[in-house]
Amino acid sequence: MVESHDDVVDTLIIGGGPAGLATALYLAQYLNSAIIFDSPQHSKHAIRTHAVPTWDKRTLADLCKAARKEIASHYSTVRFEQRTIHCVNKLTSSYFEARDAEGRRWYGKTVVLAVGVRYLLPDIPGYDTCWLGGSCQCPHWGGRSTLDHLPTAGVLATGENMTAEQAVAEACMIRRLVENVVIYTDGNLELAVAIEASLATANIGKVSTDSRPIERLSKGIKLNCLTVEFGNGPPRHQGFLLHNPKTEIDGPFTRQLGLELTEDGALRTEKYETSIEGVFAVGDCASTSRTILNAMASGMAAATRITAQLQQNR
């Protein structure tokens, strides 16, 4: 139970990444009070940013650190808590309760979920090691110069929702960065045939398919280079392998609050508000466009909606 109005802040923000920080910054500019919860176990490690003005190819951890420092030095209405939130409940039409790992209770008039997603990596030996090294993610993670080590790159066209059109579109995108692209279907002959048919009309050139089942991925000696090994035939060496694995929303809050999801598995929102009034979602958990700039933009937009809602309910 809420003991007094002094115990309640305007917004509880769960997640201290770019989306949560942008939300807090914009809320503070309208004198709203907020608490940002960032789990001590949630490591942003050495992920490098790209296409972020003033922060290109620097670490995400340093970006968040700089943002926290900026907010703390200018806005007294925002607090930062290094705590893991385990549970969120709606107490009344006016208040939400969040409980952390130590059992402490926190109260807010609104909640923002900026929790991100977990990647569900495919069961290919060596994939996890390559993924952690950035070899299976965005081609820009290691920097443009790393692509000069090998003239080829690959697209891993796997997953229950993968289509020939999607595979060809991804190949077309990275074809601008390398001389040759190989689309791997990991034993899916039907998809390989469909991709070949699509390539025949796409007219992008120097894109081929390999339908052999993949036995293992291994990191190469050079930075961001990997080897694709098969059960039969010679291996292939790639500068990088582009793949977007399946994801699920991080944390238990979707189930606890009974939030609706889109067909793509993101939180369903209407102007950044979820299916529960007063609960907003920003960043990766609410979008399939998982970029830092998109996360920041969604945080700012959600803060505008939250401010209007808070003002109407005062």
Secondary structure, 3 states (H helix, E strand, C coil): CCCCHHHEEEEEEECCCHHHHHHHHHHHCCCCCEEEECCCCCCCCCCECCCCCCCCCCEHHHHHHHHHHHHHHHCCCEEEECCCEEEEEECCCCCEEEEECCCCEEEEEEEEECCCEEEECCCCCCHHHHHHCCCCCCCCCCCHHHHHHCCEEEEECCCCCCCHHHHHHHHHHHHCCCCEEEEECCCCHHHHHHHHHHHHHHCCCCEEEECCCEEEEEECCCCCCEEEEECCCCCEEECCEECCCEEEECCCHHHHHCCCECCCCCECCECCECCCCCEEECHHHHCCCCCHHHHHHHHHHHHHHHHHHHHHHC
